[in-house]
Amino acid sequence: MGIFRQTLRSRIERVQEAVVEARQAGHDYEAQLYGARLHDLLDLAARNDVDTSEWVDHTLMEFVTYQG
């Protein structure tokens, strides 16, 4: 895996963890901000033809999408 893919995967994983932590703490606005960052990272991946389907918790994406 190239350095770009490794870095992108790491950032996506960290942002997903931050969304979960914010939700658990009851910080909905913070979770939405992290969700927006997650969408940005996924857009970046798509623009660079990086398949993130195995990296992303799709149930988390559904929550983020519907809350925004």
Residue pairs with C-beta under 8 A, 6 or more apart in sequence:
1 9
4 48
4 50
5 50
8 41
8 44
8 45
8 50
8 52
9 52
9 55
11 41
12 38
12 41
12 42
12 45
12 52
12 55
12 56
13 55
15 34
15 37
15 38
15 41
16 38
16 56
16 57
16 60
18 34
19 31
19 34
19 35
19 38
19 60
19 63
19 64
20 60
22 28
22 30
22 31
22 34
23 31
23 63
28 67
31 64
31 67
32 64
32 67
32 68
35 63
35 64
35 65
35 67
35 68
36 68
38 61
38 64
39 64
42 52
42 56
45 51
45 52
46 52
